[in-house]
Amino acid sequence: MSTLKNTTPVDGVSLSSIIRASIIQASTVYNDTPKTIEKAEKLIAEAASGGSELVVFPEAFIGGYPRGFRFGMGVGVFNEDGRDEFRKYHASAIHVPGPEVEKLAEIARKFNVYLVMGAIEKDGYTLYCTALFFSSEGRFLGKHRKVMPTTTERCIWGYGDGSTIPVYDTPLGKLGAAICWENRMPLYRTALYAKGVEIYCAPTADGSKDWQSSMLHIALEGGCFVLSACQFCRRKDFPEHPDYLFTDWYNDQEPDSIVSQGGSVIISPLGKVLAGPNFESEGIITADLDLGDVARAKLYFDVVGHYSKPEVFNLIVNEHPNKPVTFVSKSVRVEDDSEPQDK
């Protein structure tokens, strides 16, 4: 397990404005949620032992990002093997709240860290790609459901709505998240900026070199720290299945072939890469974040403040939950005592 660090205090800055944060770059244990949580606990313990106060995991770490899975899908095709594959994937997902959430909260408390965890959430038989937030006191703060799954993710994941776009005001700073290609959605980013996000978490499955440009842009645009967490996976990390369609980074198609190359990175509001990117292995990427950099960045550019033009542009965000079915209780008529009663 490799560790990349930049933990040098900034001269002349009170240490109270500096927090240490870590990104976990590692693979899910597929089809085994208890072992995945065990693995997460060990990695959180390692990060906490180095002084980290915030630990961020990749997209879909619990439940797994189904890279290469096809679930037997084709236009107009219904496939029994694909249905069984989805059954297994659904079984690996977690209820929110639920026992796994309680376990994660206890881990956060045990190691005294704020925790952002990528998970596959199940609500009935619909799955959602979700980011879970926990305090260092062991409280489950809430969740963000990915509002727009990417391409064929839409066949297996539902859509989040505006009711789960939180930014939490914590002792570490204002904490929020955008999952994977939500980071390419300017209006979604603007909603987070308007809520004052200072530590912008970007759990992702995009390990491309191009992704680094997006993360740098967001840090500068939002005047916030960006923590992008991506899994590092080899072919052998996935269950054996003849229908998987991997894109190997080095085209050798061996068990050790890299199919998700990570690239986790931490970037400051001033556009400085503080730690990472790591394209080589599983590991922990750690940096010290000087929260004073947020104010320094906003001097010249505050996208929802002095550099906005609300008389020309504005954004409306619908935060109401969108439910497919609403039950209205039947009213019971109360008899008026003032009227004569039949005898």
C-alpha positions, -999 to 999 in steps of 0.1 A, spaced: 0 0 0 17 32 -11 12 66 6 17 100 -11 19 129 13 24 166 13 21 176 50 44 206 53 29 234 74 27 268 57 50 294 73 33 320 93 -1 304 93 -19 293 125 -20 255 126 -57 258 136 -65 267 100 -48 236 86 -65 202 85 -51 169 72 -71 150 47 -66 116 30 -80 100 -1 -83 62 -2 -74 48 -36 -84 11 -35 -106 -16 -50 -139 -29 -37 -141 -65 -26 -167 -74 -51 -199 -93 -41 -187 -91 -4 -199 -60 14 -188 -71 49 -152 -77 36 -153 -44 18 -162 -26 50 -134 -45 68 -110 -33 42 -123 2 45 -118 1 83 -81 -9 79 -75 19 55 -92 45 77 -71 33 106 -40 38 85 -50 73 74 -60 83 110 -27 70 124 -10 96 101 -31 124 116 -58 126 90 -91 143 101 -110 137 69 -110 105 48 -126 103 14 -134 71 -5 -141 66 -43 -174 63 -60 -193 31 -53 -166 17 -30 -193 -2 -10 -213 -23 -34 -188 -18 -62 -185 2 -94 -197 -23 -121 -170 -16 -146 -173 -39 -176 -205 -55 -164 -231 -57 -191 -259 -74 -172 -268 -92 -204 -281 -60 -219 -289 -52 -256 -317 -33 -272 -348 -55 -271 -328 -83 -253 -339 -99 -220 -312 -121 -206 -315 -145 -176 -278 -144 -168 -279 -106 -167 -309 -107 -144 -290 -130 -120 -259 -107 -122 -282 -78 -112 -295 -99 -83 -260 -103 -70 -252 -66 -74 -284 -56 -56 -275 -80 -27 -241 -61 -23 -259 -27 -21 -268 -12 13 -299 4 29 -295 40 40 -299 42 69 -291 6 78 -267 -17 96 -238 -9 73 -243 28 78 -243 23 115 -210 3 112 -194 31 92 -205 57 117 -189 37 145 -157 34 124 -157 72 120 -161 77 157 -135 50 166 -108 67 145 -121 103 151 -124 112 114 -149 128 92 -157 103 65 -171 105 30 -179 71 16 -190 61 -19 -217 35 -18 -244 18 -38 -277 24 -20 -308 3 -24 -342 17 -20 -366 -12 -26 -352 -27 -58 -338 5 -73 -302 13 -68 -286 47 -64 -249 58 -66 -245 77 -33 -220 96 -12 -224 91 26 -212 117 51 -202 109 87 -189 131 115 -159 123 138 -184 119 166 -199 89 148 -230 107 135 -244 99 100 -248 134 86 -267 125 54 -262 116 18 -259 128 -18 -275 107 -45 -259 111 -79 -284 131 -99 -273 119 -134 -258 85 -139 -235 84 -169 -244 65 -201 -252 28 -194 -251 34 -156 -287 47 -162 -298 11 -169 -289 0 -134 -290 31 -112 -319 55 -104 -316 93 -105 -311 115 -75 -330 147 -70 -325 181 -55 -333 170 -20 -299 154 -15 -274 181 -26 -260 189 9 -231 210 20 -223 203 57 -208 231 79 -182 211 99 -153 221 122 -131 212 92 -148 234 67 -179 233 45 -181 198 30 -199 187 -1 -196 162 -30 -202 157 -67 -200 122 -80 -180 114 -112 -194 132 -143 -217 154 -121 -185 173 -120 -190 182 -156 -224 197 -149 -219 235 -145 -252 241 -128 -246 213 -103 -213 228 -94 -228 262 -91 -254 249 -66 -225 236 -44 -206 269 -47 -238 288 -37 -240 266 -5 -204 277 3 -185 245 -3 -149 247 8 -139 210 7 -153 197 -25 -152 159 -26 -152 142 -61 -156 105 -57 -153 91 -93 -147 61 -115 -129 83 -141 -92 75 -140 -83 92 -172 -56 118 -176 -82 143 -189 -100 141 -155 -71 160 -139 -79 190 -160 -115 190 -148 -104 188 -111 -79 217 -115 -106 238 -132 -131 232 -104 -106 241 -77 -99 274 -95 -136 281 -104 -150 273 -70 -121 286 -49 -122 254 -30 -101 223 -22 -109 194 -45 -104 159 -33 -109 134 -62 -110 98 -51 -109 70 -77 -106 32 -73 -74 14 -85 -85 -20 -99 -70 -49 -117 -89 -76 -137 -83 -100 -109 -102 -78 -84 -135 -85 -103 -155 -118 -102 -148 -140 -131 -174 -136 -158 -172 -142 -196 -194 -112 -204 -174 -84 -188 -161 -59 -212 -130 -42 -198 -108 -16 -213 -73 -24 -202 -50 6 -199 -21 -15 -213 -40 -39 -235 -25 -71 -221 -57 -87 -207 -39 -105 -179 -52 -110 -143 -29 -81 -132 -40 -58 -160 -51 -24 -148 -87 -16 -156 -91 14 -133 -59 33 -129 -69 56 -101 -54 91 -105 -67 103 -71 -56 139 -64 -59 168 -40 -58 203 -54 -59 237 -35 -82 266 -43 -51 283 -58 -47 255 -83 -17 238 -67 -16 200 -67 -10 192 -31 -8 154 -34 -11 128 -62 -22 119 -88 -14 83 -82 -17 61 -114 5 33 -101 -12 13 -73 -37 12 -44 -27 38 -18 -35 67 5 -31 102 -8 -27 127 20 -22 165 22 -25 194 46 -52 218 36 -47 255 47 -83 268 49 -69 303 45 -64 295 8 -101 297 3 -102 334 12 -70 340 -8 -86 325 -39 -118 345 -35 -100 378 -36 -99 377 -74 -127 353 -82 -159 345 -63 -181 327 -88 -213 332 -67 -202 365 -51 -185 395 -66 -178 378 -99 -214 368 -105 -240 387 -126 -273 379 -110 -291 406 -130 -281 386 -161 -278 350 -149 -294 331 -121 -300 295 -111 -331 280 -95 -325 247 -76 -355 225 -68 -347 209 -34 -381 191 -30 -379 153 -31 -395 139 -62 -416 108 -52 -434 87 -78 -462 79 -54 -477 101 -27 -503 88 -3 -529 112 11 -547 99 42 -585 98 39 -601 125 60 -627 115 86 -658 137 88 -664 149 124 -701 152 132 -712 187 144 -726 185 179 -747 216 173 -769 198 149 -798 176 162 -789 139 161 -812 112 147 -826 91 175 
